[in-house]
Amino acid sequence: MSDNKANYILFLVLSLAIILGYTYFFSTPPKETVKEAQNTQQKAGSASEPSQGTPPAGTQDFEDASYIENDIQDTQQGELVSVDTPLYKGTIDTYGARMLSWELKDYKLSTNGNGELVNLFMGSPPGFSTLLKLNGLSIPELIPFTVEGDKNVSLTEGTKEIIFYWDSPEGIRVKKIYELDASSYLVKQKFEVENSGPSNLQERMDILWYGNIESKGRGENSRTFITMVSQDVERISGIPETTEEYRGEISWFGFSEKYFMSSFLPETGAETTIKLSPTDREGVMRAVFSYPPDTIPAGQTSIRNWEVYLGPLEYDLLKPVGYNLSESLNYGWFGFLSRPLLDFLEWLNRYFHNYGISIIVITVLIRVLFLPLTVKTMVSMKRVQVKMEKIKPKMEALKEKFKDDKAKQNSELMKLYSDHGINPLSSLGGCLPLLIQLPVFVALYDVFLNSIDLRHSSFLWITDLSEPETLFDIPFIGVPFRILPLVMGISWFLSQKMTPMTMAGNEQMQLQMKMMQFMPIIFTVLFWGLPSGLVLYWTVSNILSIGQQMYVNRKVLSPKGG
């Protein structure tokens, strides 16, 4: 195998590696769970492993919040309370006052018209169990609350409370109060323990939450655990093998899907802990948040307030909540560009009322912004190409004269280029506009991949711009047939054919130039499974490149005599 062929193969392999690496690393990268994190994340030892059964009265350890019954109680235990507001409808079990289901009225599971709503607890155990521990008293893990008032709560405007209460055999009254807001996905909660006895009570409060962890691949509707600990966002995409602990100021924690989030906001500025551990059920992780221990004086009432956000991952909804909950949105490494681009896209859509048209407009504006640099580069490349054509006979003569001495041949060719003011590497300058636009492209990639605004947005034959288009599956092979990636590849090929290539006499340079001709095919394959909004952006960009090259060829070069 000759050196040139070896270099060609090496170039091909490296190009594919760069493209695949780019595709992998420029996805929305989750923070990996680290055994030793700066927030003093620790592995818990055997002493902190959950134990089964209810401990005898008075034996609960208030320094260790790890006591949890091992069996997942994910079915209805008590009576059901239904809630209905303009934004959601849900079901609450009186045992533990846990959420069994929470459906979002404005968001459907799919675009096929079956009307099934997004349920934040679909396939997942109930959420937000409160584990109360009082020294000397035996408190059930799931407190059998009684609801005060109607069990069917409907709210069209304003706010409304749902009060759950329970009296212990010792006369301790416990209340869990939901405050619903007809105009918000935020649910306020209050937990009260009234100590009517003659002595102080030592109180421990934990929040138990079982949730599914599921990784479906890049850009898919995966489910992860997410928390902010001491201003750092941690994303856990896999179930830990043993109990792991995060300690610090925990602003919020919860389970996040691609477009939706269920989160707990403890409303405490103190140092707290959250422990994550595996369960016996595959794909289910246990999370336990522990409040600092407290003392309830005799005749006094302990009151803890927290909030729960159950809704879409939308910046305009998360930002007013506070607690830096908007940091749960992950727009990748170029997030500082993604946020303004998303705002601009939303602003455009207020005028065009279609995100497909808005994507086309923002693509045109970006191309106009880079037009001076692009035209300058194109003109430079075309002039070099013209000069190369003029000296082509001399190049061929040198190749023939020094055909047995490659080093001398290359040396004489470089001297010829220099005498005619030609830089043989100038053709690579055509990559400069692409490289400069790369951060914008990556930022838009993250916007199209993660923004809920594009979810279920249609354009022409495309039913969902946030997903790859699918017209039908190709018979016998099961691969979905898609028009837009094919149009993108063809437009890229045409744009490339119109772009001047400086074919220098160096064979290695020629092979590298020929390798670029495979890029439309490679990227068509890579774009086949990407969101339609992103493919639409790149397709329109390619079509505009064709127009720009025609402009350069006809309006810029001709008056200057080539």
Order of alpha helices (4+ residues) and beta strands (2+ residues): alpha-beta-beta-beta-beta-beta-beta-beta-beta-beta-beta-beta-beta-beta-beta-beta-beta-beta-beta-beta-beta-beta-alpha-alpha-alpha-alpha-alpha-alpha-alpha-beta-beta-alpha-alpha-alpha-alpha
